[in-house]
Amino acid sequence: MTAQIFALCNQKGGVGKSTTTFHLARAAVLRGQRVLVVDNDPQGNLTSVAAAEPVGEDQAGLADALSARAPETIRDVIVPGVWPGLDVVPTSGVTLGSVRDELVIAGAGREGRLREALAAVAGDYDVILIDCAPSLDQLTINGLTAAQGVVVVTHSKLWSANGLAQLLDTIESVRGYYNPELRVAGIIVNQHEENTVSGKTWLDELHQAAESRGLSVLSPPIPKRVVIADATEAARGLDEWGSAEATALGQLYADHLTSIEGALS
C-alpha cells in the first residue's frame, strides 16, 4: 500500500509546523503505522528532534536527494527516527537553502523533484509528513506537488488569518498546474489562547474564511501549552511525558491525524 502524503504548510514562521509534524508522527507511530517525516525546511528544526542520532552538517540529506548535482536518492539519505517505526529525511547545515536557489533557475520538472524522489519509497510507509519551510518558494511548491493532502498550520491571530488566503491561492495554483489531485486535508489552529478575546475573535474569522472556500478547521484547536514545546525539545512524545495534561494533548494530535487521513479517503 502506498503512503498517504501530507505537506504541512504556512508561509508565516513560528506557527508550529515542525512541532505539529513531530506530534502527528508520534500519533501515527502509536497506531503501529510506518512513518516517514521529510524536513523540507532549511532551518532543520524537525531533524534536530526527530532523528535518533545527531545529523552532521556534512551528512547527506534532502538537499542531496533534490539536487541534480548529487547522486544520492531519498533512500540513501533516510535515517532512523527517535521511535521505532519512524524514519527521517534530514536537513542540516546550509545545503537545502542552496538547492532552493538551484531550483529557482532549474528548467522544466523542477516542481516535481520531491514527488519523484518520494515515489521510490512511498511503498515502504503508511504516512509521509512533509514539514515545509515558512515561505511559498520552490521547496514548498515541491512539497505541495508531492503531497496528496495539505495540512495548514496556523494561529488564531490577525496576521495568520490574513495570510491564509494567500496560502490557499498558492495551493490552488499548484493544483491547477502540477498536482490536480491535491486536497486541503484540514486546517489546524495551533497555540490557541482560548481565554483571550482576540483568540476567540480570530478563531471565528478563520472558521468563516475556511467555510467560504469549503474547507474545515479541525476542532478543537491545539491550545497554547508549555508542555507541548517542552516535549518537542526533549524529543519525546506527549504520551511519554508522564502528565495527564500531556497525555490529553497527545490525544488531540491523534484525533487530528484521524481527521486528515479521513479527508483523503
C-alpha positions as CSV (number, residue, x, y, z in Angstrom):
1,M,0.0,0.0,0.0
2,T,1.3,3.4,-1.0
3,A,1.7,6.0,1.8
4,Q,-0.7,8.9,2.3
5,I,1.5,12.0,1.9
6,F,0.7,15.3,3.7
7,A,2.5,18.6,3.4
8,L,2.3,20.8,6.5
9,C,2.4,24.4,5.3
10,N,2.2,28.1,6.2
11,Q,4.3,30.9,4.7
12,K,4.3,32.5,8.1
13,G,7.1,31.4,10.5
14,G,6.6,30.5,14.2
15,V,3.2,28.8,13.8
16,G,4.5,25.4,15.0
17,K,4.7,23.4,11.8
18,S,7.6,21.3,12.9
19,T,6.1,20.7,16.3
20,T,2.8,19.7,14.8
21,T,4.6,17.4,12.3
22,F,6.5,15.8,15.2
23,H,3.4,15.1,17.3
24,L,1.4,13.9,14.4
25,A,4.2,11.5,13.6
26,R,4.1,10.2,17.2
27,A,0.4,9.7,17.0
28,A,0.9,7.6,13.8
29,V,3.7,5.6,15.3
30,L,1.5,4.8,18.3
31,R,-1.1,3.3,15.9
32,G,1.6,1.0,14.5
33,Q,1.9,2.9,11.3
34,R,5.2,3.2,9.4
35,V,6.0,6.9,9.3
36,L,8.5,9.0,7.3
37,V,9.0,12.7,8.1
38,V,10.7,14.9,5.5
39,D,12.4,18.0,6.8
40,N,11.7,20.4,3.9
41,D,12.8,23.5,5.8
42,P,16.4,24.8,5.6
43,Q,16.3,25.6,9.3
44,G,16.3,21.8,10.0
45,N,14.3,22.1,13.3
46,L,12.4,18.9,12.7
47,T,15.6,16.9,12.1
48,S,17.1,18.1,15.4
49,V,14.3,16.5,17.4
50,A,13.1,13.6,15.2
51,A,16.4,12.0,14.2
52,A,17.6,9.3,16.6
53,E,21.2,10.5,16.2
54,P,22.6,14.0,15.6
55,V,22.9,14.7,11.8
56,G,26.1,16.4,10.9
57,E,26.3,19.4,8.5
58,D,28.3,17.3,6.0
59,Q,25.9,14.4,6.1
60,A,23.8,13.7,3.0
61,G,20.1,14.8,3.4
62,L,17.1,16.1,1.5
63,A,19.2,18.6,-0.4
64,D,21.3,15.8,-2.0
65,A,18.2,13.9,-3.0
66,L,16.7,17.0,-4.7
67,S,19.8,18.3,-6.3
68,A,20.7,17.4,-9.9
69,R,24.4,17.8,-8.8
70,A,24.3,14.9,-6.2
71,P,24.0,11.2,-6.8
72,E,22.0,10.3,-3.6
73,T,18.4,9.2,-3.7
74,I,15.9,9.6,-0.9
75,R,16.5,6.0,0.2
76,D,20.2,6.8,0.5
77,V,19.7,9.7,3.0
78,I,16.9,8.3,5.3
79,V,18.0,8.0,8.9
80,P,16.2,6.3,11.9
81,G,13.9,8.4,14.0
82,V,13.6,8.6,17.7
83,W,10.9,5.9,17.9
84,P,10.7,2.5,16.2
85,G,8.5,2.9,13.1
86,L,9.7,6.5,12.4
87,D,12.3,7.4,9.7
88,V,13.6,10.9,8.8
89,V,14.7,12.5,5.6
90,P,17.0,15.0,7.3
91,T,18.2,18.6,6.7
92,S,21.2,20.2,8.3
93,G,23.6,23.0,7.5
94,V,23.0,25.3,4.6
95,T,22.7,22.9,1.8
96,L,18.9,22.9,1.4
97,G,19.0,26.6,1.0
98,S,21.5,26.2,-1.8
99,V,19.3,23.7,-3.5
100,R,16.3,26.1,-3.2
101,D,18.4,28.6,-5.2
102,E,19.2,25.8,-7.7
103,L,15.5,25.0,-8.2
104,V,14.8,28.7,-8.9
105,I,16.9,28.5,-12.1
106,A,16.2,24.9,-13.0
107,G,14.2,24.1,-16.0
108,A,11.1,22.0,-16.6
109,G,10.2,19.5,-14.0
110,R,11.7,21.3,-11.1
111,E,8.4,21.4,-9.2
112,G,8.2,17.6,-9.2
113,R,11.6,16.6,-7.9
114,L,10.4,15.7,-4.4
115,R,7.4,13.8,-5.8
116,E,9.7,11.7,-8.0
117,A,12.1,11.2,-5.1
118,L,9.4,10.0,-2.7
119,A,7.8,7.7,-5.3
120,A,10.7,5.3,-4.8
121,V,10.0,4.9,-1.0
122,A,6.2,5.5,-0.7
123,G,5.5,1.8,-0.7
124,D,7.6,1.4,2.5
125,Y,5.4,3.7,4.6
126,D,1.8,4.2,5.7
127,V,2.2,8.0,6.3
128,I,4.7,10.6,4.9
129,L,4.7,14.0,6.6
130,I,6.5,16.9,4.8
131,D,7.4,19.8,7.1
132,C,7.6,22.8,4.7
133,A,9.6,26.0,5.1
134,P,7.8,29.2,6.2
135,S,7.7,30.5,2.7
136,L,6.0,30.0,-0.7
137,D,9.2,29.2,-2.5
138,Q,10.3,26.3,-4.8
139,L,10.8,24.0,-1.8
140,T,7.2,24.5,-0.6
141,I,5.9,24.1,-4.2
142,N,7.8,20.8,-4.3
143,G,6.2,19.7,-1.1
144,L,2.7,20.6,-2.3
145,T,3.4,18.9,-5.6
146,A,4.5,15.7,-3.8
147,A,1.5,15.6,-1.4
148,Q,-2.0,14.3,-1.7
149,G,-3.2,16.4,1.2
150,V,-2.2,19.8,2.6
151,V,-2.4,20.4,6.4
152,V,-2.4,24.2,7.0
153,V,-1.0,25.0,10.4
154,T,-1.9,28.5,11.6
155,H,-2.5,30.7,14.6
156,S,-5.8,32.4,15.7
157,K,-4.2,35.8,15.2
158,L,-4.6,38.7,12.8
159,W,-1.6,38.0,10.6
160,S,-2.3,34.3,10.4
161,A,-5.9,35.0,9.2
162,N,-4.7,37.5,6.7
163,G,-2.1,35.1,5.3
164,L,-4.4,32.2,4.9
165,A,-6.0,33.5,1.7
166,Q,-2.5,33.8,0.1
167,L,-1.6,30.3,1.0
168,L,-4.9,28.9,-0.3
169,D,-4.3,30.7,-3.6
170,T,-0.9,29.1,-3.9
171,I,-2.4,25.7,-3.2
172,E,-5.0,26.4,-5.9
173,S,-2.2,27.3,-8.4
174,V,-0.3,24.1,-7.5
175,R,-3.5,22.1,-8.1
176,G,-4.0,23.8,-11.4
177,Y,-0.5,23.4,-12.8
178,Y,1.2,20.5,-11.1
179,N,-1.0,18.3,-8.9
180,P,-4.7,18.2,-9.7
181,E,-5.3,15.6,-7.0
182,L,-4.1,17.9,-4.2
183,R,-6.7,18.5,-1.4
184,V,-6.7,20.6,1.7
185,A,-7.0,17.9,4.4
186,G,-7.6,20.3,7.2
187,I,-6.6,23.5,9.0
188,I,-5.0,23.1,12.4
189,V,-5.2,26.1,14.7
190,N,-2.1,25.9,16.9
191,Q,-1.1,27.7,20.1
192,H,-4.6,28.9,20.6
193,E,-5.2,31.2,23.5
194,E,-8.8,30.2,24.3
195,N,-9.3,32.6,27.2
196,T,-8.5,35.8,25.3
197,V,-10.9,38.0,23.3
198,S,-8.6,38.2,20.3
199,G,-8.1,34.4,20.3
200,K,-11.9,33.8,20.1
201,T,-12.4,36.6,17.6
202,W,-9.7,35.4,15.1
203,L,-10.7,31.7,15.5
204,D,-14.2,32.8,14.3
205,E,-12.6,34.7,11.4
206,L,-10.6,31.6,10.4
207,H,-13.7,29.4,10.5
208,Q,-15.5,31.9,8.3
209,A,-12.6,32.2,5.9
210,A,-12.3,28.4,5.6
211,E,-16.0,27.8,5.2
212,S,-16.2,30.4,2.4
213,R,-13.8,28.0,0.5
214,G,-15.5,24.8,1.5
215,L,-12.7,23.9,3.9
216,S,-12.7,22.7,7.5
217,V,-10.9,24.0,10.6
218,L,-10.1,21.0,12.7
219,S,-11.7,21.2,16.2
220,P,-10.7,21.6,18.9
221,P,-7.7,23.9,18.3
222,I,-4.4,22.9,19.8
223,P,-4.1,25.2,22.9
224,K,-1.0,27.1,23.8
225,R,0.7,24.9,26.4
226,V,4.3,24.9,27.6
227,V,4.4,21.1,27.8
228,I,4.0,20.8,24.0
229,A,7.2,22.7,23.3
230,D,9.0,21.1,26.2
231,A,8.2,17.6,25.0
232,T,9.2,18.5,21.4
233,E,12.5,20.0,22.5
234,A,13.2,16.8,24.6
235,A,12.4,14.7,21.5
236,R,9.6,12.9,23.4
237,G,6.0,12.2,22.6
238,L,3.4,13.8,24.8
239,D,2.3,10.3,26.0
240,E,5.9,9.8,27.2
241,W,5.9,13.0,29.3
242,G,4.1,11.5,32.2
243,S,1.4,14.0,33.0
244,A,-2.3,13.8,32.5
245,E,-2.3,17.1,30.6
246,A,0.4,16.0,28.2
247,T,-1.5,12.7,27.5
248,A,-4.7,14.6,26.8
249,L,-2.9,16.9,24.4
250,G,-1.3,13.9,22.7
251,Q,-4.9,12.6,22.1
252,L,-5.7,15.9,20.3
253,Y,-3.0,15.2,17.8
254,A,-4.2,11.6,17.3
255,D,-7.8,12.9,16.7
256,H,-6.4,15.5,14.1
257,L,-4.5,12.7,12.4
258,T,-7.6,10.7,12.1
259,S,-9.4,13.7,10.5
260,I,-6.7,14.5,7.9
261,E,-6.3,10.8,7.0
262,G,-10.1,10.6,6.6
263,A,-10.1,13.7,4.3
264,L,-8.3,11.7,1.7
265,S,-10.4,8.6,1.8
